[in-house]
């Protein structure tokens, strides 16, 4: 009876060791997936920051062009108003 109980306890220890090994392997795979996901998110963030910088530069350039045209048109209207009189 005690030999059978000892065998069962040994089997339990082996099953726990197998389970522990399986859990460790799955956890390592999950950590690898999380690291891959973090890298993809970092790459995406870098790409998005560059795109926002490009859009910001385009808007800034457009603002200066529009401001320049308004200044030019205002000066042109002022000069034409003085020349009509």
Residue pairs with C-beta under 8 A, 6 or more apart in sequence:
none
